[in-house]
Structure formats: C-alpha cells, structure tokens
Amino acid sequence: MAAKRELDIVLLGATGYTGKLCAQYITANLPTNIKWAIAGRSQSKLDALASDLKTLNSTRTPPTVITIAQLTSPELLPLAKKTRVLINAVGPYHLYSSPVVESCAKSGTHYIDATGETPWIKQMIQTHESTAKSSGAILIPAVGLESAPSDLIAFKATQLIRKVWDCGVMDMVTSIHELKTSGASGGTLTTGLSLFESFPAGELKKTMSDPFCLSPSHLRPYTKDTIYPRSPEPNTYSRTAFQKLTGAWSFPRLGNLTTSLTARPNEAVVHRSAGLDPYFYGFNFSYEEYMGVSSAAVGILVHFAIAFLSLCLAFPPTRLIFKLLAPYKPGFGPKEDAGKTDVVEFRGVAIAEQLSKTPRKALASFRYEGGSVYALTGLLMAEAAVTLLDPKVEEKIRGKFGGGQFLTPASLGDAFTDRVGKAEGVTLEVRQIGDVGSK
C-alpha cells in the first residue's frame, strides 16, 4: 500500500511538452499542502522548470527536484517507493515507460499516465496486473485527451440511466462534436509513427480493430463464476452497407458523423470500464465513437483520408517521410499562446437497455476551451492524482474492484468527475433526452 511515503506526487517527465503543462497546473491549482516532486533526466532543465514554477504560485513550496540517470527498473524502483502517486509524462510510452509501470506495480505506488497506445496498455495489463494485485497499486493509463473525456461521459450517462430507470445501457454513440487545435506535439507525432515499428503488424491490426481488446472478458480466462458483458453484437441502430463503406452517416442529436482517428483507443478504455463494472454499465453495454463533420461529403473525404494515412503508416519509407516533415521534435509543440483558442467537445447519446415505447436515453457532454488541449491532458492527470490521494476514494476503489489493478479514469467515480467538472475551462454535463428521432 502507498499510505506513508515521503512524497504525495511525483511528476516524471516534467520537462517534456505535456509534463510542463501538468507541472504548471499542479502549481496553480492543487492544494498547497501536497508534497510533490518533478523528476527527469536533465538536472538543468528540471532546475529551470522549478524556477519558472515559483512565479505561478508564491504560496506553494517549490517541488523537490529528482534526477534520474536512466529509465530502468533499478533506478525507477527507489523513486516509485518515495511517492504515493506517480504521474508519468514520458512518451512514447511503449518505447520508454514499461519500466515505470513495472516499478509502480512492484512498489504499490499508484500510477497515472496519458497514453493512447492501446497495444502497450494491453501488454502492461497482461504483464503486471498480478503484481499490482499483490502490492495494491492502482494503475490508471489513458488519463488524458485520450481517453478520459470519452470514459467520463460514458460513466455520467450510465449513472443517470441507472438513477432514473434502474437499468444499464444497451448502446452509446459518441462524437467529437468540435475540435479546434493549434496542432499536435512532437511526442504525439512520434508515438503514432513508432507504434508501427514497435509491434508486429498482425498484433497491431488485431488490437486496434477490436474495441473490446482491453475488456476483462478478452484478457482473462472465462470461468463459470465469472460474468462479463457481451461480445460485440448488432446495436439497437444500424448503418447501411454504403454508409459503412464510405464512413459517413448521421445520428440524432449528434448530426453527421464519420470515422475518428482516435476512436479505437477511446472505445477500448470505455469497454474496459464496462467490463470491470458490468453490474453498473449493464451486460449488453456497447460503445462507439465517431468524428462530427459538417456534411456527408466531408465525412466521406475524412474517412478515406484516414484510410490512406493508415496505409501510408504501414510502410517504412512513407513513415520516414512523415518523420522528416513533422513540424515538432519530441518534447516540443505549439507555442503556449497558440493553444488559447483550442476547443474540444465530446457528445454522447446512451440508450437504456430496457425496451419501451419511448426510448430512454441520456445525453452527456464534455467541453474544454480557453487553453491548449495538452493543458487539458495535464489537468486530467493532475486531478486524477489528487483524487487518488483521498483515503476515502482509495478505500472505495479497493472495496469495489478488489484491490490494486489496472483501472480506468471512470473507475475514480464521482470524486474525479466532480473535480474535473469544477476545473477552469471544463464543462461536464448530462441530462435525459426525448425520442431517438427527435432533435
């Protein structure tokens, strides 16, 4: 257990692009009695960051600075043992962060990251979950733009349906309703390219094509005493063959939809949430995510553009071209001022599993504006970490899920959604809606 430690939070990779934004958020917004540290491999960069942070909040004691020579288990294990929660901002995660997860799992240290690398998450669960169960470590990957907003609106919509109609969710369709961003960081671009070089093509295709790949029903052997949600089945809605081919279709209250580049990582995390808590989500729960577009024509163009991009990434020569053309190197990204106009909004419609003449549904939304989407990732990781510091939250999680293991953003429950919903720039809402065909 991570109860008595020298530090409350360690932010590893604090001098990277997203790490700096997370450090700034902790400094400006988290309780000043939290004992925390920034960690990384460059003493000079860490010292410079610590100096910069002093100007953001004069009431907060500056963070401790911890230098790590190498990202190896022998060096990381003592670091993990010092803190109750470790926030990991070292990406690409599949290249550098496996020893970080291993160290936290062994030491009983709670772990947060912002990965969207589904094959790596699956690998970490299969490799380290039994260790985490023994040590009591709560490990929560994907607490960033991928995949926390999707997971939180699915949780809130299900919660409303449970409260009002006392049943689970049959299907949920979500769209990225609005997305305005100043651009992708060098780390994000590097991650996307290196995934194709680090995992066998067959394994990558299998994982990324299966939205249930992180669900306990796929990762653990079935026994007569185990109950899991269903495997993928037809939804309560359907698309024509032409819509499936072109990727463009429409859904009430969500408008015109098309293929989303980030759908699969988000779907996998949401389905893991449902698989971990099937009595809450329902045993017929299914979640799909798309990109909102202005028209069917635009949807078709986006769908085939994504298909072409995926094809290009499968070949080393075209990957090399993308690397050469990337506007930012790892650790760098759009200037902070450029992100002030960023906007992202997710909207999801959840359909209750009980059949009735009037379909029972909930509409949930997550909107963030006024800062960089990478600042949103820093916000989400920091708020998840401080949520885990609450003994009542930790006790509730252990009672519900049986101790340490790999969980999801939604596993943090109301304590997390309440904190995120009150954060500056964030709006998290849910309400009942009328007939599925109504506007």
N, C-alpha and C positions, 0 to 999 in steps of 0.2 A: 504494500500500500504506500501511496505517496503522501502521507499525512504530515510528517515532520521533516522538513527539508530546509536547507539554508536559504533557498530562493523559492518564490512562488511561480515565476515565469522566466524562462529563458527563450529569447528570440534568436534562433540560429539562422545565419544568412542575412543578418540585419543590414549589411551594406549593399545588398542587391537592390534592384529596382523596386520590387514589391516589398522587400524587407524593410527598406527605409520608410515606406508609406505606413507600414504596420507599426514601426517604432514611433513615428510621429503621432499616430492615433493613440497608442498606449500612453504616450507622454501627455497628450492634450485631454484625454477623455476618461481613462481608467482611474479608479480610486488611488489616491496618493500614498496610501499605506501599503500598497503592493510592493513587495521586494522583487526586483527583476534585473535581468542582465541582458546585454547584447553580446552575441558570440559570432565569431567568424575566423577567417584565416589571416586577415591583414590587420595588424595592430594599428598601423597608421590610419587606415580607413575607419576602424572602429572608434579610435580616439577622436577623429574629425566628426563622426556622427554624434558621439556623446556630447561634444562641444556644441554642435548645432541644436541638439535637443534641449539644451539648457535655456535657449531663448524662447521656446514654445510654452513652457510652464515653470515659472520660478518657484512654485510651491512644491514641486516634486523633486525628490532626491534623484540626482542623475543615476542612470543604470550602471551596474557593475560591468566592466569590460572583460571578456574572457576570450583569449586567443586559442584557436585550435590549429595545430600544425597540419594535420591530415584528417580527412573524413573516414576514419577507420574505427572499428569497434573498440579497440584498446583505448583510443583517445576519447571516444564519444561516451563510453560507459560511465566514467567518472563525472562527466558533465551532466548526463541524464540523472545520476544519483543525487545531484545537488538541488534539483528543482522538482516541484510538484507537477508543473505542466511545461512541456517544450513545444514551442511554435516553430515549425520548420519551413523556412522560405528558400531552401536550397534546391534549385531545379537546374536542368530537368531531373525530376525525382528518380526516374528509372536508371539514370546514369550515376547519381551521387548519393541518394538518400536511403538506400536499403540498409546500410549500417546504422543510420539514425533510428529507423524503425526497430531494428533488432535490439539496439541499446535500450530504447524506451520499454520494449516488451520485456526484456530481462530484468530491468530495474524497477518495474512497477510505476513508471512515470507516464502520466497522461500525455497524449500526443495529438497535435493539430497540424494539418498542412492544407495546401490549396491545389493539390494535383488534380488534373483531369485525365490522367494516364490510366485508363481502366485496366489494361493488361498488367500493369505494375501493381495496382491495388489488389487485383486477384492473386497475383503472385505473393504479395505480402501477407494476405489473409491465409493462404494455404501454408505458408512457411512459418508464420509467427503467432497465429491465433492461439494455439495450445499453450505457448509460453506466456502470452498475455493473460490467459485464464488463470494460470498458476500464480503470476505475480500481481494480478489485479489491475494491470494497466488498461486504461480506456483509450483506444486509438481511433481517431476520427480523421480520415483523409477527406479531401474534396470539400473543404470548408472555405470556398471562395466563390467567385462568379460562377465557376463550375465546382460544385453543383448545388450550393446551398440555397439560392433562391427557388429553384425547382423543387427541392426537397421540402422547403418550408411552406410553400403554397399548397403542396400536396398534403402535408400534415394539417394545415389550418382548414383546408376544405373538408378533409376526412373528419376532423374534430367537430366541425359544425354539423355535418350529416349525422354523426354519432349522437350529438347532443339533441338535435331536433327530431330525428326519425329513428334513432336507436338501431342503426344498421351500418354496414360497411359500404364501401364504394365499389361499384362494378367497373367503371371505366373513367379515366380522366384524360382530357386532351388539353395540352398547354401550348401556348405560342409565345415566342419572343416578340411581344407586341410592338416594341420600339427599341431601337438600338442606334445610338449615336456615339461614336468613339473616336478619339484622336489617333488611334492606331494601336497595333499590337507591339508589345515589348520584345526585345531581342530574346529573352528567355522563352516566351511563348512560341516564337517562330522556331527557335532551336529545338524545343520539345517536339513540336509537330513533325519536324524533319527527322529527328533522331529516333523516334518511335519505330519508323520503318526500317531502321538499320539495326535496332536492338532486339527485335522479336521476330521469330520466323513468320513468314508471310501467312502460312496457314493458321497459326495460332492467333495472329493479329486479326485476320479476317473473321475467324470464328468468334473471338471475343467481342469485336466491335459490331458484329451483326446480330448479337444476341443480347437484347435488353435485360434479360434475366441472369446474365452471367455472374453477377455478384450476389444473387439471391441465395440464402442458405440452402434452398432446395436443390441448387445446382452444385454447391460447394461441399455439402455434407452428405454422407450416405443416408438413404431413407431407411427408417425402421418403423415397426408397427406403432411405436409410441410417439412418432414424430408427425406433426401436422404442418403442412406448408401451403401457401397459396398455389393456385393452379399454374400450370404451364401455359404459354401463350395460346389463346383461343380467339375466335372471332369476337369483335367488340359489339356493343349494342348499336353501333353505327357502322357504315360500310362505305368503301370507296369503289368506284368503277375501275375496270381494268385500265381504261385510258387515264384516269386520274393517278393510278399507281405508276403507270409508265412515265407520265410527264411530271409527276410530283406535285402538281398544282390542284388544289381543291379548296373547299370552304367549309367552315363550321360555325353554327350560330353563336353569336356574341364574340367570336374570335376573328371572323372575317376570312379573307383569302390567306391560305397557308401554303407553304412549300417545305422542302427538305431543309433541315437545320444542320449546320456543320457540327454543332455541339450537342445534338440530341442524344446520341448514344451514351456518352459518359453520364449525362444527367439522368437518363432513363434507368441506367444500371444502378445508380445510387438510390433513386426513389424506390425501385423494386427491392433493393436490399432492405430499406426501411420497412417496406411492407412485409418482407419475408421474416424480419426479426420480430415483428409485432402483428401477426395475421389476425388476431382477435380484435384488434383495433381497426386496421385498414380493411379487413374483410378477405375471405378466402378466394374471392373472384376478382381481386384488385388488378387492374391493368392501367399502365400509364404510357402515354405517347406525347412527344414534344415536336414542335414544328417552328418554322420562322414565319412571322406575319409579313405579308407583302401587299402592295397597293392594288395588284390585279393578277389575274390568272396568267397573263402573258409574262409578267415579271417573274412569277413563280416558276414558270417553265424554264426561263433563262437561268434563274438561280439554281434550280435542280440540276440542269445539265452542266452548269459551270462547276458545281461541287463534284459531280461525277467525273468531269475532266480533270479537276485538281487531284482527286483521289488516284486517278490513273497515272498522272504525272509523278506523284509521290512514290509510286511503286517501283520506279526505275531510278537507279543511282545517278545517271547523267542529268536528268531533269531535277533531281534533288540538289545536285551540286549547283545548278544554275540558280535555283531558289536561294541557296545559301549565299551566293555571290551578290544577289540582288537585294538581300534583306537590308532594310534601312537602319536597323539597330543590331548591335552585338549583344550577347548575353550580359545582363547587369545594367543595361541601358534601355531607354524607351522614350516615349513622347515627353516633352517638357511639361512640368507640373502645371503651368498656366494653361497649356493646351487642353488639359483634361477637365477644366472647369465647365465646359459645355457638354460633357458626356452625359448621356441619359440611357438607362436600360430599364425596361419594364417587361415583366412576365405576367401573363394572364392564363388562368387555368379553369376549366369547367369540369367539375366532378359530378358524376351521375350515380345516385344511390342504387344499391343492388336490389332493393325491394321494388317489385313491379307495381305500378299503379297507373290509373288513367291519366293522371297528371304527373309527368316525370319529376322526380325530386332531385334537385341539383343545387350545387353551391358554386359560386364564382369567387376565386381567390386571386389576388394580385400582389405583386412585389415591384415597387418602383424606387429607383435611386437616381438622383440628379444633384448637380451642384459640385461634383467632384469627379476625378478620374475613376473609371471602372476598376483600376488597380488599387485605388484608395478604398473602394468598396471591399475588395478582397482583404486588404489589411484590416478594415473594420470588422469583417466577419470573423477572421481568425482571432483577433484580439478579444472580441466579445464572447466567442466560444471558450477561449482560455479562461476568462474571468468567471464565466458560468460554471466551469468545471471546478473552480476554486471553492465554490459554495458547498459546504459539507452536506447540506440538505439535498442539494441536487445530486451530488455523488452518491449519497445513500439511496435516493430514489432510483437512480440508474442501476445501481447494483441489485436492488430488490426486484426491479422489473426485468432486467436482462441477465441476471445471474452472475454478476461479477465482471471482471475485466474481459474485454474482447474488442474486435473491430466493430465500431458502431458508425452512425451517420449523423449529419447535422441535426436532422429531425429527432434523433434519439435524445437530444438535450431538452426537448419538450418546451413547455411554456416559459420556463426561465430564460431560455435562449431567444425565443420569438419575442418575448416582451422587451428584452434588452435591445435586440436589433430593431424592433418597431419604433423604439424611442430614440434611436440614433439619428443624428442630423442628416437630412437628405433622404432618409428611408421612409417609405410608406408601405405598410403591410396590412392588407385588408381582406375580409371575407364576408360574404353575405349570401342569403338564399336568392335564387332567381326563378323565373317562371318557366313556362313550357319551352322545351328544347328548340322549338321553331320560332320562338318569339325574339324580338330584338331587344 
